[in-house]
Amino acid sequence: MVCRFEAFDARLRRFGSLVTLRFPGLGTIVSAGDPQLIKQLFTGDPDVLHAGEANAPLAAVLGRHSVLLLDGEDHLQRRRMLLAPFHGEALSSYVHVIEQITSDQLLRWPRGEEFAIWPRMQAITLESIMRVVIGVRDEQRLASLRTLLLDVQRNSTYAVVAEGARPGLSDSRLGRRLPWVRARLKAERVLDEEIAAHRRQPDGRDDILALMIAARDEHGRPLSDAELRGELLTLLIAGYETTSTALAWCFERLVRHPQVLERLQLELAADDGEAYLDAVVNETLRSRPVIDSVQRKLTAELEIGGYRLPAGTNVAPAIVAVQLSPEIFEDPQAFRPERFLEHPVAPYTLIPFGGGLRRCIGARFAVMEIKTVLRTVLTHVELQPSTAAPEKPRRGRRIATFPARGARVTVLPRDAGSAPGVPIA
């Protein structure tokens, strides 16, 4: 199914800032597309606005221990434990690893012929998660995880919802016959083996799993193996698809806007491109949001936008609506990174990672990875579009909204004198 961003935004403008949407299998959701309403939902009482409860259908896939499924004090405590591995010096130490992973993958890209770059971004993101996040050293375990995690990713949003509606499905005879369930159960066993290996040999490890194992709450309690597995599955299932899709959109947008691509390459070559690189990433995340919205489930009545919503209502700050609103961003369909250099972004108008206490913990890691991959690719190869027409956003059965044709490009080696570094031929 084509994800019609413009139609959704038009519906919000026609009916007001709050729209009730009904989705087969997902139920009724009240969607908010106004920055002030989004602020209310992001900064409101977390005891009333439960994100963990809204994410409950994911429990069958992630287990009960993922930070996405927690609310209240449990969520705050887990978030505090997980913040350090995804911030500060820990992040900068991973840049060179992701650069090397990207360079290695570039050697396998065809030259002079059209191909979809999205699967190539998936390969880079998956390898980064396995080496930087999980820190897998055993080559046999690494190969096993590569295969299993690709199989796990083949399930659909509807399959996740179905598992959430039947919590015992994965343990049933039917569940064990479903290929993605079978793959996930095997992946869980491999992750348990990796956690055990980390515990046996903790010295010399600087991956995110090692930092998570070392984390302690205010009472000195570490994360259990089940909790660690839940967080790893969250990163693998949610982080892998969203980051790789955002990268695919970056390249799809750049090759169809050669003046932006040329400016970015020139500034990167002059070692002065950080601000413009940030602007390109922000404009891609704004104009091609990977996730439509985030959700909260009300535990009590809430007044918002002149309406009283009863307890039990699912409310959703609409990322796609606010980021593509002509009242907020001039000519919102245009891809123009310069807008982020000309004016500061108004609060609650650029929210690709959600906001408030529930803002994605891995957001800074994701942005670092996106920027590192872009910088590495653009300093080594030239990119050309397959056609001048932009690729349409498509959802299909996936969680993320992806380029309909996989962001098809043609890659040519960069001229040796046109950029720093050694061209990859």
VEXROMI-105318 format. One line per 10 residues: their letters; for each residue x, z, y of C-alpha. Coordinates in steps of 0.5 Angstrom, whole numbers, plus 500, padded with zeros to 3 digits. Layout:
N
A = X:Z:Y  ... $
END
This chain:
425
MVCRFEAFDA = 500:500:500  503:498:507  503:505:511  500:502:518  503:507:523  500:503:529  493:504:526  494:511:525  496:512:532  490:508:534 $
RLRRFGSLVT = 485:513:530  488:519:534  487:516:540  480:514:539  478:520:536  482:525:540  488:530:538  485:532:532  483:528:526  480:530:519 $
LRFPGLGTIV = 483:525:514  481:525:506  486:523:501  484:522:494  487:527:490  490:531:496  484:533:499  482:534:506  487:535:512  486:536:519 $
SAGDPQLIKQ = 492:532:523  495:534:530  498:529:534  499:532:541  505:536:542  502:542:545  498:542:538  504:541:534  508:547:538  502:551:536 $
LFTGDPDVLH = 502:550:529  510:550:529  511:557:533  504:560:531  503:566:526  507:565:520  502:569:516  497:565:518  500:558:518  503:558:510 $
AGEANAPLAA = 507:552:509  509:555:502  502:555:500  501:548:503  507:545:498  504:549:492  503:542:488  510:542:488  511:548:484  510:544:478 $
VLGRHSVLLL = 516:540:479  521:545:483  519:551:480  517:557:483  523:559:487  524:553:492  524:555:499  519:550:500  514:554:496  515:561:500 $
DGEDHLQRRR = 512:564:505  513:570:510  518:575:509  520:572:502  521:565:506  525:568:512  530:572:507  531:566:503  532:561:509  537:566:512 $
MLLAPFHGEA = 541:566:505  541:558:505  543:557:513  550:558:512  552:553:507  548:547:511  552:549:518  558:550:522  565:549:519  562:547:512 $
LSSYVHVIEQ = 559:541:514  565:538:517  569:539:511  564:534:507  565:528:512  571:526:508  568:526:502  562:522:504  567:517:507  570:516:501 $
ITSDQLLRWP = 564:516:497  562:510:502  568:506:501  568:506:494  561:504:494  563:498:499  567:495:494  561:494:489  557:490:495  556:483:494 $
RGEEFAIWPR = 559:479:500  556:473:503  549:473:499  543:477:501  541:484:497  537:490:498  541:495:502  536:501:500  539:502:493  546:502:495 $
MQAITLESIM = 544:508:500  541:511:494  547:511:490  551:514:496  546:519:497  546:521:490  553:521:489  554:525:495  549:530:493  552:531:486 $
RVVIGVRDEQ = 559:532:489  558:535:495  552:539:494  553:541:486  560:540:486  560:537:479  567:536:476  566:535:469  565:527:468  561:527:462 $
RLASLRTLLL = 556:532:466  556:527:472  554:521:468  549:525:465  546:527:472  546:520:475  542:517:469  537:523:469  536:524:476  534:517:477 $
DVQRNSTYAV = 529:517:472  526:524:475  526:520:482  521:514:478  515:519:478  510:518:484  507:522:489  500:522:485  504:525:479  507:530:483 $
VAEGARPGLS = 500:532:485  497:532:478  503:536:475  501:541:481  494:541:479  496:542:471  501:547:472  502:548:464  503:540:464  510:540:463 $
DSRLGRRLPW = 510:545:457  505:541:454  505:536:448  503:531:453  508:533:459  514:532:454  512:525:453  512:523:460  518:520:462  520:523:468 $
VRARLKAERV = 518:530:466  522:529:460  528:527:465  527:533:469  527:538:464  534:535:461  536:535:468  534:542:469  538:544:463  544:540:466 $
LDEEIAAHRR = 544:544:472  544:550:469  550:548:465  553:547:472  551:553:475  554:557:469  561:553:470  561:555:477  560:562:475  565:562:470 $
QPDGRDDILA = 570:558:475  569:560:482  576:559:485  577:553:489  570:551:490  567:549:497  561:545:495  554:548:497  552:550:490  559:555:491 $
LMIAARDEHG = 557:557:498  549:559:495  552:563:489  556:567:494  550:568:499  547:575:499  541:578:502  541:584:506  541:588:500  547:585:497 $
RPLSDAELRG = 543:581:492  545:574:490  540:568:488  539:568:481  540:562:476  532:560:477  533:561:484  539:556:485  536:551:480  530:551:485 $
ELLTLLIAGY = 534:550:491  538:544:487  532:541:485  529:541:492  535:538:495  535:533:489  528:531:489  526:531:497  533:530:500  536:525:496 $
ETTSTALAWC = 530:520:497  529:522:505  536:521:507  537:514:503  531:512:506  533:514:513  539:510:512  536:504:509  532:504:516  538:505:520 $
FERLVRHPQV = 541:498:517  534:494:517  533:496:525  541:495:527  541:488:523  535:486:527  537:488:534  544:485:534  545:487:541  545:495:539 $
LERLQLELAA = 549:493:533  554:490:537  554:496:542  555:501:537  561:497:533  564:497:540  564:504:541  565:506:534  572:502:535  574:505:541 $
DDGEAYLDAV = 572:512:538  567:513:544  561:512:540  558:519:538  553:519:543  550:512:542  551:513:534  546:519:535  542:515:540  541:510:534 $
VNETLRSRPV = 540:515:529  534:519:533  531:512:535  531:510:528  528:517:525  523:516:531  521:509:530  521:509:523  519:516:521  521:517:513 $
IDSVQRKLTA = 515:522:512  508:522:516  507:529:517  508:536:514  503:541:512  501:548:513  495:552:510  491:557:514  490:564:511  485:566:517 $
ELEIGGYRLP = 481:562:522  485:559:527  482:556:534  486:549:536  484:544:540  478:547:542  476:547:535  475:553:530  478:551:523  476:556:517 $
AGTNVAPAIV = 481:559:513  483:555:507  484:549:511  490:544:511  493:542:518  498:537:519  503:536:525  503:528:525  510:526:526  508:519:526 $
AVQLSPEIFE = 503:520:531  507:523:536  513:519:535  509:513:536  505:515:542  505:510:548  503:516:552  510:520:550  515:514:549  514:508:553 $
DPQAFRPERF = 513:501:549  514:506:542  514:500:538  521:497:541  527:499:538  531:502:544  536:507:543  538:507:550  532:511:551  535:518:548 $
LEHPVAPYTL = 541:517:553  537:516:559  532:522:559  532:528:555  527:529:549  520:533:551  519:538:546  515:537:540  516:529:541  521:528:536 $
IPFGGGLRRC = 520:532:529  523:528:523  525:534:520  519:538:522  520:544:527  519:552:528  521:557:522  520:551:517  525:546:520  528:543:514 $
IGARFAVMEI = 534:547:512  538:541:510  537:537:517  544:538:520  547:536:513  542:529:513  544:527:520  552:528:518  551:524:512  547:519:516 $
KTVLRTVLTH = 552:518:521  558:518:516  555:513:512  554:508:518  560:509:521  564:508:515  560:501:513  560:499:521  568:499:521  569:495:515 $
VELQPSTAAP = 564:490:514  559:485:518  552:486:517  547:480:518  539:480:517  536:476:511  530:474:516  529:475:523  522:478:522  522:486:521 $
EKPRRGRRIA = 521:489:514  514:493:514  514:500:513  511:501:506  509:507:502  507:505:495  507:511:490  513:514:493  514:520:498  518:517:503 $
TFPARGARVT = 516:511:507  521:505:506  522:498:508  518:493:504  523:489:502  529:494:501  532:493:507  535:486:505  542:484:509  548:480:508 $
VLPRDAGSAP = 555:483:508  561:479:511  568:482:511  570:485:518  576:481:521  582:485:521  583:485:528  576:487:530  575:494:528  580:500:526 $
GVPIA = 582:501:519  583:496:513  577:492:512  574:492:505  574:485:502 $
END
